[in-house]
């Protein structure tokens, strides 16, 4: 009998294994510089609005079966705050590994056109090879999200450890349900 690997299941287990093994080591990773330091060294800072945001397959092929999903943000440049920048739109790609800002960018995309929908960002242009460049987002570059988002997700210091509980409000004003959990359907 020949054993056949169920590729989607295997990939899911590899991804889960990486998340579990890497989550503990995130604390040992070098932290991003302080916001003040990132602001000082940034040559260009723009105020941007997230027109669209998605997470999907990158098309990259990994020999080690490392998850290759990436985030893609379509950003509208509202104004230039520091330096010179002549683009009106930016497509930025980023990894889903820490310190990625995928939760904050998702919230910013939901706010598009509703007011208080811009954030400050230092565009970071990576050269893949000579003549091919891409803007990347979600690393240690300077950014400043609206205060309520930074407060909710703890991004005020350009670094936050992996915290899956950040998706749930830290405090709740709703009363505790009176029905015991064991009797819930």
C-alpha positions in Angstrom: 0.0 0.0 0.0 1.4 3.4 -1.0 0.9 6.2 1.5 -0.3 9.4 -0.1 0.0 12.7 1.6 -3.2 14.7 1.8 -1.6 18.0 0.8 -4.2 20.5 2.3 -4.2 18.7 5.6 -0.4 18.4 5.6 0.0 22.1 4.8 -2.5 23.0 7.6 -0.6 20.9 10.1 2.7 22.5 9.0 1.2 26.0 9.4 -0.2 25.1 12.8 3.1 23.7 13.9 4.9 26.8 12.8 2.5 29.1 14.5 2.8 27.1 17.8 6.6 26.8 17.6 7.2 30.4 16.4 4.7 32.1 18.8 6.9 31.4 21.8 10.0 32.5 20.1 8.5 35.8 19.0 9.4 37.3 22.4 13.0 36.4 21.7 13.0 38.1 18.3 14.7 41.5 18.0 12.0 44.1 18.7 11.3 46.9 16.3 12.8 50.2 17.1 10.7 52.7 19.1 8.2 54.8 17.2 10.4 57.9 17.9 13.4 56.2 16.4 11.5 54.9 13.4 10.1 58.4 12.8 13.5 60.0 13.0 15.1 57.7 10.5 12.2 57.7 8.1 13.0 59.7 4.9 9.4 59.8 3.8 6.1 59.7 5.7 2.7 59.8 4.1 -0.8 59.9 5.3 -2.7 57.0 3.7 -6.2 55.5 3.5 -6.7 51.8 3.0 -8.9 51.4 -0.2 -8.8 47.6 -0.1 -7.2 44.9 1.9 -6.9 41.2 1.3 -5.1 38.1 2.5 -4.4 35.3 0.0 -2.0 33.1 -1.7 1.1 34.9 -2.8 2.0 32.6 -5.7 5.4 32.0 -4.0 6.6 28.4 -4.0 8.3 27.2 -0.9 10.4 24.0 -0.8 10.0 23.9 3.0 6.2 24.1 2.7 6.3 27.3 4.8 2.9 29.1 4.5 3.1 31.6 1.7 -0.1 33.6 2.3 0.5 37.3 2.2 -1.5 40.5 2.8 -2.1 43.1 0.1 -3.1 46.6 0.8 -4.2 49.1 -1.8 -3.4 52.5 -0.2 -4.5 56.0 -1.3 -2.0 58.7 -0.5 -3.9 61.6 1.1 -0.9 63.9 1.7 2.9 63.8 2.2 3.9 64.6 5.8 7.7 64.3 5.5 10.1 64.2 2.5 8.9 64.0 -1.1 6.6 61.4 -2.6 4.8 61.7 -5.9 2.6 58.6 -6.1 -1.1 58.9 -5.4 -1.7 55.2 -4.9 0.5 52.4 -3.5 0.1 48.7 -3.6 1.9 47.2 -0.6 2.5 43.6 0.2 3.3 42.1 3.6 3.8 38.9 5.5 1.4 37.5 8.1 4.3 36.9 10.4 4.9 39.2 13.4 5.0 42.2 13.7 2.5 42.3 10.7 -0.3 44.8 11.0 -3.0 42.8 9.3 -5.6 43.4 12.1 -5.1 47.1 12.1 -5.2 47.3 8.3 -8.4 45.3 8.2 -10.0 47.8 10.5 -8.7 50.7 8.5 -10.2 49.2 5.3 -13.6 48.9 7.1 -13.4 52.6 7.9 -12.7 53.7 4.4 -14.8 56.9 3.7 -16.3 57.0 7.2 -13.9 59.6 8.7 -10.9 59.0 10.9 -9.8 56.5 8.2 -6.2 57.6 7.6 -2.9 56.6 9.2 0.7 57.7 8.9 3.2 55.4 7.3 6.8 55.4 6.1 6.7 53.7 2.7 9.4 51.0 2.4 10.5 50.1 -1.1 12.3 46.8 -1.5 14.2 45.9 -4.5 13.6 42.3 -5.4 16.2 42.3 -8.2 17.5 45.0 -10.4 14.6 47.0 -11.9 11.9 45.2 -9.9 10.7 46.8 -6.7 7.8 46.4 -4.3 6.4 48.4 -1.4 6.2 46.2 1.8 4.1 46.9 4.8 3.9 45.2 8.2 7.5 45.3 9.3 9.4 47.7 11.5 8.7 50.8 9.4 7.2 53.9 11.0 3.4 53.9 11.3 0.8 55.7 13.4 -2.8 54.4 13.4 -5.7 56.3 14.9 -5.6 56.3 18.7 -8.6 54.0 19.2 -7.1 51.3 17.0 -3.7 51.6 18.7 -5.4 51.4 22.1 -7.4 48.4 21.1 -4.6 46.4 19.6 -1.6 47.7 21.5 0.4 49.1 18.6 1.5 52.3 20.2 5.2 51.4 20.4 5.7 49.9 16.9 5.7 46.4 18.4 3.2 44.0 19.8 3.8 40.4 20.6 1.5 37.8 19.0 -1.8 38.0 20.9 -4.7 36.3 19.4 -6.9 37.6 22.2 -6.5 41.1 20.7 -9.4 40.3 18.4 -11.7 40.3 21.4 -12.3 43.4 23.5 -10.1 43.4 26.6 -13.0 44.6 28.7 -16.7 44.2 28.2 -19.6 46.3 29.5 -22.0 43.5 28.7 -23.3 41.7 31.8 -22.2 38.0 32.2 -25.0 35.7 31.0 -27.0 34.1 33.7 -27.4 30.8 31.9 -24.7 28.3 32.8 -22.4 27.5 29.9 -23.1 23.8 30.1 -26.8 24.4 29.2 -26.1 26.5 26.1 -26.9 24.8 22.8 
